[in-house]
Amino acid sequence: MDFSCRSTDGILVAAVHGRVDESTWEAFADQMSGAIDQAAGEKLSELMLDLSNLAYMSSRGLRVLTIAKRRADTAGLTITLAAPNEVMREILAISRYDKLFHISDSVDTGQ
């Protein structure tokens, strides 16, 4: 699992690549925590999580998203899940995370 962040148009875009599973969820949790801290420190209103290169996310990864949402809400940040592939869309739908998070079809920050 790789994770990178960039600020653009007043949004922090965090891209996750690979898989978030039993061997990578802790690193994902650390990276998400750091991204929330960075976005809050830069006084941004949104953290966009680019899922376009994420192949899979286990239940532990989904738990990280739940905790991240709570922290983001407290910090006044919105988390948007962007560009999930079909596998991730299904995982988000089955877990009902598509009701908890805003899902964007693209990573276009100009929307």
C-alpha positions as CSV (number, residue, x, y, z in Angstrom):
1,M,0.0,0.0,0.0
2,D,1.3,3.4,-1.0
3,F,-0.2,6.7,0.2
4,S,0.6,10.3,-1.0
5,C,-1.0,13.7,-0.5
6,R,-1.1,16.9,-2.4
7,S,-3.0,20.2,-1.8
8,T,-4.9,21.7,-4.8
9,D,-7.8,24.1,-5.1
10,G,-8.2,24.3,-1.3
11,I,-8.6,20.5,-1.0
12,L,-6.1,17.9,0.3
13,V,-6.1,15.0,-2.2
14,A,-4.8,11.8,-0.6
15,A,-4.2,8.9,-3.0
16,V,-4.0,5.3,-1.8
17,H,-2.6,2.6,-4.1
18,G,-2.6,-1.1,-3.8
19,R,-4.5,-2.9,-1.1
20,V,-5.7,-2.1,2.4
21,D,-5.8,-5.4,4.2
22,E,-4.6,-7.2,7.3
23,S,-1.0,-6.4,6.6
24,T,-1.4,-2.7,5.6
25,W,-4.3,-1.3,7.6
26,E,-2.2,0.1,10.4
27,A,0.0,2.0,7.9
28,F,-3.3,3.2,6.2
29,A,-4.6,4.4,9.6
30,D,-1.4,6.3,10.3
31,Q,-1.4,7.9,6.9
32,M,-5.1,8.9,7.2
33,S,-4.5,10.4,10.6
34,G,-1.6,12.4,9.2
35,A,-3.7,13.6,6.2
36,I,-6.5,14.8,8.5
37,D,-3.9,16.7,10.6
38,Q,-2.4,18.2,7.5
39,A,-5.8,19.3,6.1
40,A,-6.8,20.8,9.4
41,G,-3.4,22.5,9.8
42,E,-3.8,24.1,6.4
43,K,-7.4,25.1,7.3
44,L,-8.8,23.2,4.3
45,S,-12.4,22.1,4.3
46,E,-12.1,18.8,2.4
47,L,-10.0,15.7,2.3
48,M,-10.5,13.8,-1.0
49,L,-9.4,10.2,-0.8
50,D,-8.5,9.1,-4.3
51,L,-9.4,5.4,-4.6
52,S,-8.7,5.0,-8.3
53,N,-5.7,2.8,-7.7
54,L,-7.0,0.9,-4.7
55,A,-7.7,-2.7,-5.6
56,Y,-9.2,-3.8,-2.3
57,M,-10.1,-2.7,1.2
58,S,-10.8,-5.1,4.1
59,S,-13.1,-4.5,7.1
60,R,-10.1,-3.2,9.0
61,G,-9.6,-0.5,6.3
62,L,-13.3,0.3,6.5
63,R,-12.9,0.8,10.3
64,V,-10.1,3.2,9.6
65,L,-12.4,5.2,7.4
66,T,-15.0,5.3,10.2
67,I,-12.5,6.6,12.7
68,A,-11.2,9.1,10.1
69,K,-14.7,10.4,9.5
70,R,-15.2,11.0,13.2
71,R,-11.9,12.9,13.4
72,A,-12.6,14.8,10.3
73,D,-16.1,15.8,11.4
74,T,-14.6,17.1,14.7
75,A,-12.0,19.1,12.7
76,G,-14.7,20.5,10.4
77,L,-13.5,18.5,7.4
78,T,-15.5,16.6,4.8
79,I,-14.1,13.4,3.5
80,T,-15.0,12.5,-0.1
81,L,-14.2,9.1,-1.5
82,A,-13.2,9.6,-5.2
83,A,-13.0,7.4,-8.3
84,P,-13.6,4.0,-6.7
85,N,-13.3,1.1,-9.1
86,E,-16.1,-1.5,-9.4
87,V,-14.7,-3.7,-6.7
88,M,-14.5,-0.8,-4.3
89,R,-17.9,0.5,-5.3
90,E,-19.3,-2.9,-4.3
91,I,-17.5,-3.0,-1.0
92,L,-18.7,0.5,-0.2
93,A,-22.3,-0.4,-1.2
94,I,-22.4,-3.6,0.8
95,S,-21.0,-1.9,3.9
96,R,-23.3,1.1,3.3
97,Y,-20.3,3.4,3.3
98,D,-21.8,4.9,0.2
99,K,-24.4,6.4,2.6
100,L,-21.9,7.6,5.1
101,F,-19.5,9.3,2.7
102,H,-19.9,11.4,-0.4
103,I,-18.7,9.4,-3.4
104,S,-17.3,11.2,-6.4
105,D,-16.9,9.6,-9.8
106,S,-13.6,11.5,-10.4
107,V,-10.8,13.2,-8.6
108,D,-11.5,16.4,-10.4
109,T,-11.2,19.1,-7.7
110,G,-12.7,21.7,-9.9
111,Q,-16.2,20.4,-9.3
